Amino acid sequence: MKTLKLGAALAVGASVALAALPILAQDQELKIGVVAAESGSFVSAGNTIVAAAKLAAKQINDAGGVKIGGATYKINLYIRDNRTDVNVTIAAARELVDDVGVKAIWGTETHDFSISMAKITGSAKVLQFSGNSSLGAVLDDKSVAPGGWLHYTFQTEPQEWQRSGSTAKGVLALLTPLLPHAPKHSVVFVGNDATGQYLSSHYVKALEANGQQVDLVKYPPDTTDFSPLLTRIKGLQPDIVHFWYNGDSTLTAFPQALKLDVAPSYFLFGVDPGIYAERHLKSDKPVTLSCVPVCWGASPYPAVQDYFKGYFDLGAAKGPQSSVSLLYYDYFFMYAKALEQVGSLDNPDAVVDAILKMKYQGVVSPVPLSFNDHHQVTFATEVCLVQPGTSDQFKTAVEQPPAEPPPGDPGG
């Protein structure tokens, strides 16, 4: 198929509009839903899903659409704003499945919301692609088996113990040479919601496996004045403070930490180097950053650089979590390829089988993407070091995930 042979990396260079092409009379409509936070507390990640979906759909449509069983289908996106509200998310999923009749849904970016959606998409045999590592808590032999409630769900982000392991390794490797002694004490500072609790539980174990004594300090999700908690953290005398999970909150808390001189080094999860540079953030202490999964501001991969050039040229915002878009983009092409192989829109079980057998060379990883038996992918994590006293001088490390969960981490 011409659409897929062109490859994602070649397509992104074209200067095209974000809106999907109109469905022509001679073309059939392939209905795909997108549920993402276009408003609310997680908007910086939610907007990236919408932008990635529009980009992928436009490229596939421009290249001729999807050829299924002798007919040509053009993707038509049905986008719903979940407002970072689980009840709105559930309502949107029901509407897309029951009223619109979508064949697949992309979303959401909010971890626990994805599981709520999967209870709807699974029973309707609608494929769901979610870049949420917390799905690893429920994707198992029974749930993904034919007839299982997650048989049609795919986790497009590595398992959390893998991402936490590669992230912890990269942060410590970059910071250690710049500190007066090898770091031994870390504080993980995280939002106290379901997602923060789940993600930090794995990251704490990853840090401990790398020789760290770890204190976990949680803040209410709507916090804007972090000073009292940061003062408490300073009293713990950590070697590194790890701002974990929500990049938007981190960008508020981190400047406050610098003013209070909380620690001799920092890690900012989910904050792209490009945003660090654009906001002219500067610290006389070493700072590391990581992206989900690779950075638009300092990526070592040419294919990723080309992708983000096209992504931003089409009007997508340069946000702290723009890289989240790459947890969704490649999978449009994998889904289209599977539909072509199956030759039918009405055989979702065969589409699932085709995806599970597929190896696809996408943008997000130099290694071809493939799903394991639990419908999960694996790829590396990028961590960047900001040279002290600068806003735009970065050193990049790409860390592969560990082979096994660390001690005390069940891996789910």
N, C-alpha and C positions, 0 to 999 in steps of 0.2 A: 504493500500500500504506500502510495506517495506520501501521505500524511506522516506516517511513522518512519519511513526511511529517511525523510529529511532530517529527523532528529530534533530534539528540543533546542540544542545549542545553536543550530543554524537558523532556527525560526525566530529566535528572540531578537535578531538584529534588524528585522523589518520594522519600519515606522508605521504602526497601525493604531487604530483607535481602540480604546478599552472595551467599548460596547460590542457585544456579539453581533455577527452579521444577521440581517433579517433572514428568516426562513423563506426560501423561494418556493413557489407553487409546486415545482417538480421534485422538491426535496421533502423527505420525511423529517419529523421533529424528534430529536433525542432529548427527552426532558431530564435535566439534572438539577437537583436542589443544592443550595448552599445555605447553611445556617451558621452565622458568625456574628460577633459583637461589633456592630457598626456604631454603637453607642454604649455607655456604661463604663465600668471600671477596667474592662479588658479590651478597650477599643483599639489600642495600638497593635495588638496581635490580630484581632478580628478583622480589621481592615485589610490585612495582608492576605487573608484567605480569599476574600472577595476579589482583590486585584489579581492574585494568582489564577483564580478560576476564570476570570474574564480574559486574561492573557492566553491561557491554554486553550480555552474554547475558541477564541478568535483565530489562533494559529491553526488549529485543527480544521475549522471551517474554511479558512483561507486556502488551505492546502487540498481542499476537495471534500472534506467531511469524512464520515465513517461509512465504509461500504459493508453493509450487512445483508447477507442473503439476496444479493442482486439489486438492492435498493441503496440509495444514498441518503444518509441521515446527517443533518446539521444540528449541532448542540445548541439548545436553548436553555439558558440558566434561569432558575427561579430562586432569587436571592431573598433571604429573610433575615432581618436584624433581630437577634435574640436579646438585645439590650443588657447583656450580662445577667440574665435572669433565668433561672432554671425552668420556671413555669412558662415563660414566653418560649423558651427553647422547646419544651414538650409540645406546646400548642402549634408551633411552626412545623415541627416534624410530623405531627398528625395531619396538618393541612396539606403538606407536600405529598405525603403518602396517600392519604384518603381522597383528597379533592383534586390535586393537580395530577397525581399519578406518575411521579418521577420514578425513574429506574435506578437511580443512585443518588446519594447525598454526600456532600463534602462538609465536614464540620463535626463538632465545634472545636474551637481552640481552648475552651474551658474544660478541664479534665473530667470532673464529676458529671458535667452536663452530657458528655458523650455517652456515658453509660445509660443515662435516662433515655437518650435518643435511641440507643441500640435496642432497647426493649420494644420500641415501636418499629424500627426498620427491620429487625430480625423476624418478627412474626409476619411481616408483609413481604419478606424475601426481597427487600430493597438493599442493594449494596451500600455500605457506609465506609468512608475513608476518613479517619480521624488521627491527627497528629498528636496523640495524647498518650504518654507513657503509662499513665495510671490504668489504662486498659489491661496492662499486664497482670493486674490483680484478679482479673476475671477471665482472661483468655487462657483456656486450658483444654485438655483433650476432650472433655465432655461438652463444653460450651461451643467449641468450634466444629464439632462433628456434624454431619448431616442431621438436620432436625434440631440441633442445638441453637440456643437463642443468639449466639454470636457467630453463627456459621457464615453470615454475610458481612461481617465487620472486619476491617483491616486497620491495624495500628501502623501508621506511617512514620512513626518516630521510634528510635531504638528503645529497648526496655530500660527502665529507669536505673537499674543497677549498672547497666552498661554505660549509660550517659554519665551517671554520677561518678563511676569509676574512672572514665577517661577524663572527665572534667577535673576531678580532684588531682589526678596525676599531673595534668598539664599546669594547673595553678601552682602546685608545689614546686614543680620543676623550674618554672619561670621565676618564682619569687625567691626561692632559697639562695641563689647566688647574690642577690641584692640585699639580703638581711645580714646583720652582724653575727647571727648564729642560726643554725638550722631551726626552722619553726617547729614548735612542739605543741602549742596551744592555739586552737582555733575556736572562734565563736561564729555560729551560723545564725543569722538574723533573718527571720522569715515571717510572712504574713500568716496569721492564725486562722486559716480556713482549711477546708477539706483538702484542697490541692496542695497548699503549703505544707500541711502535716504529712501528706503522703510523700511528696518529693523530698522533703528534708530528712525523712526517716532513712531513705537510701543514701543521701549525701553524707549524713553523719557517719554511717557505717563505712562508706568509701574513704572518708578522711581518717577514721580510726584505723582502717586497714593500711593506711600510709603513715602510721606512727603518730597521729595527732590525738591529743586530749581535746575533747570537743564539749563546749557548752552550747545549748540550744536556747535562743531567746526569741520569743514570738511577739508580734505586734498585731493589734486589731487591724483588719484589712483596710479600713477607711482612715487610718492614721495620717495626719499631715505634719504634726509636731513630734518628731522622734527624739527630741533632746533628752527627756527623762530616761528613756530606755538606753540611749547611746551613752549617757553618763554612767549608767549602771554597767554597761559593757566595758567602758574604759576602766572601771574599778576592778574588772576581772583580769586586766593586764594581758590581753591576748596578743599573740604574734600576728595573727591575720583575722580580720573580720570579713566573713563571707555574706554578702547581701544576696539572698537566694530567692528565686522564683519570679517576682513581679517587677519587671523592668521599670514600669511607670512609678511605682512606689520607691524603687531604688534611686531613681533620678531626683526624688525629693529628699530622701534620707541621706544619701552620700555627701552632698555639700554640707549638711549639718554635721556629719561625722568629721569632715575635714576641719571645720571651725572649732570643734571640740577636741581635735587631735586625739581621736579615740584609739588608734592603733598604728603600729609601724608599717602596716601594709594592708591592702584591701583586695577583695574579689567581687566583681559586679556581674552576677549572672543575668543573661538576657539583655545586656546593653551593648549595642553594636559600637565598634570603634568609630564608625562614621558619625554617630550621634555625639560621642565623647568629643570628637574634633569640632563638630559644628557648634556645639554649645560652649566651646572653649573651656572645658573643665580642665583643671590643672591641680596636681598634687606634688608636693616635694617628697612624698612617700611613693613607693612602687605600687602600681594598680594593675590588676589583671581583669580581663573581660572575656566573656564567652557568648556565643551566639547559638541560636536554635534553628538550624544546626551549624551553618557556616556564615561568616560575616560579610556584609556588603561593603564595609569600610576598609577591610584589610584581608581579602581572601587571596590565598596563594594559587587558586585554581582558575585557569583562563576561562573555562566553561562557566564558572560561577560569575566571574567578572562580566562576561558577555551577557549572561542572563540578567544581571541587575542593571546593566546599561539599558537593555530593552525594557525591563520592568519599570524603571524610573522615567525613561523617555515617554512611556505611555501615560504618565501622570500619576503613578502610584507615589504615595508619600514616603519620604525618607524618615522612617521612625526607628525607635530603639529596638523594635523586634521585627523589622521588615524581613529578616531572614526566615521567619516562621513560614513565609509564603512557600519556601522550598519543601516544607512538609506536606504540601498539597499539589504542587504543580506537576511533577513527574507522573503522578498517578492517573491523571487524565489520559495520558498517552498509553499507559499500561492498560487502563480500562478499555480504551478504544481498540487497542490491539486484540484484547481478549474477545470483545464483541465480534470483531472481524473473523477471528479464528472459529468461534462458535457458530456464527452465521445466523444468529437469532437474538432478538431483544427479550424473548419470553422464556429463556432457559437460564435463570440466574445461577442454578447449581453448576451448570457447565461453565459459566463465566468464572465462578469462584475457582473451579478446578484449573481453568486455563491460566488464571493469575498466579495460582500456587506453583505452577510448573514454569513460569516465565522468569527469564533473566533479562532485565531491561537496562540499557545504558542511559542513565538520565543525567541531570545536572547536579543533583545533590551529592553524588559520590563518584569518584573515579572508578570504583568497583561496581559492576552491574548490580542493580537492585534486585532482590528476590525476597520472598516471604518464607518464613519457616512454617512448621506444621501448626503453630499457634497464631498464624496470620500476623507476624511481626517482622520488621526489617532490622538490619544492623548496618550502621556506618559510623564513621569517625566523628569526633568533636573538635572544633577549632577553639583554641584559647589564645588570647592576645595579651601581651604585656605593653603597658604604656610607659615609655621611658620617663623617669621622674623629672618634673619641671617642664614637661611638654604636654601638648594637647593632641599632637598628630604624628608622633614618632612611635611606631608599633613594631614589636617582634612577635611573630606568629608561630605557634606550635599546633600541629594536627595530631591528636592522640587517638589511637585505636582503642576500642573497648576491651576490658579484661575478659578472659576466657570463662571465668566463673564468678558468681556473686561473692562478695567478701564475707568473712565470718559474721554470723548473726543476721545476715540478710537472706530471707527465704527466696528472694528472686522474683516474687510476685508483685 
